[in-house]
């Protein structure tokens, strides 16, 4: 079990990377909304969605074999 698959972007799979990027963008958007005094109903639900997406990606990443990049070579 390599913990770096959770925090190192070079070892994350695409699901984890998309979730981490989505989380950062959601945080930035949330800060902008707070600065301009606006609110969006259920905006916080995005955090749960990104967490689930990241967790599922981490499970897939842990269960993948090293070097299995899913490319088909002929």
C-alpha positions in Angstrom: 0.0 0.0 0.0 1.6 3.2 -1.2 0.3 6.3 0.6 1.9 8.5 -2.1 -1.0 7.4 -4.4 -3.2 9.7 -2.3 -1.2 12.8 -2.1 1.3 12.8 -5.0 -0.3 14.0 -8.3 2.3 12.0 -10.3 0.9 8.8 -8.8 -2.8 9.6 -8.9 -5.0 8.2 -11.6 -7.2 10.4 -13.7 -10.2 10.1 -11.4 -8.2 11.3 -8.4 -6.6 14.1 -10.4 -10.0 15.3 -11.7 -11.4 15.2 -8.2 -8.5 17.1 -6.7 -8.7 19.7 -9.4 -12.5 19.9 -9.0 -12.0 20.4 -5.2 -9.6 23.2 -5.7 -11.8 24.9 -8.3 -14.8 24.5 -6.0 -12.9 26.1 -3.1 -11.9 29.0 -5.3 -15.5 29.5 -6.5 -16.7 29.3 -2.9 -14.3 32.0 -1.9 -15.5 34.2 -4.8 -19.1 33.7 -3.8 -18.3 34.7 -0.3 -16.4 37.8 -1.4 -19.3 39.0 -3.6 -21.9 38.0 -1.0 -23.8 35.5 -3.1 -24.9 32.0 -2.2 -26.0 29.0 -4.2 -28.3 26.5 -2.6 -26.6 23.1 -2.0 -23.2 24.3 -3.2 -21.6 22.4 -0.4 -22.8 19.2 -1.9 -19.9 19.5 -4.5 -17.4 18.8 -1.7 -19.1 15.5 -1.0 -19.2 14.6 -4.7 -15.4 15.4 -5.1 -14.6 13.3 -2.0 -16.6 10.3 -3.2 -15.0 10.6 -6.7 -11.5 10.9 -5.2 -12.2 7.9 -2.9 -13.4 5.7 -5.7 -10.4 6.7 -7.8 -8.1 5.9 -4.9 -9.6 2.4 -4.5 -9.1 1.8 -8.2 -5.5 3.1 -8.0 -4.7 0.9 -5.0 -6.1 -2.2 -6.8 -4.2 -1.5 -10.0 -1.0 -3.4 -10.7 2.2 -1.3 -11.1 2.8 -0.6 -14.7 -0.7 -1.5 -15.8 -1.5 1.6 -17.8 -4.3 0.0 -19.8 -2.7 0.7 -23.1 -3.1 -2.0 -25.7 0.1 -2.8 -27.6 0.0 -4.8 -30.8 
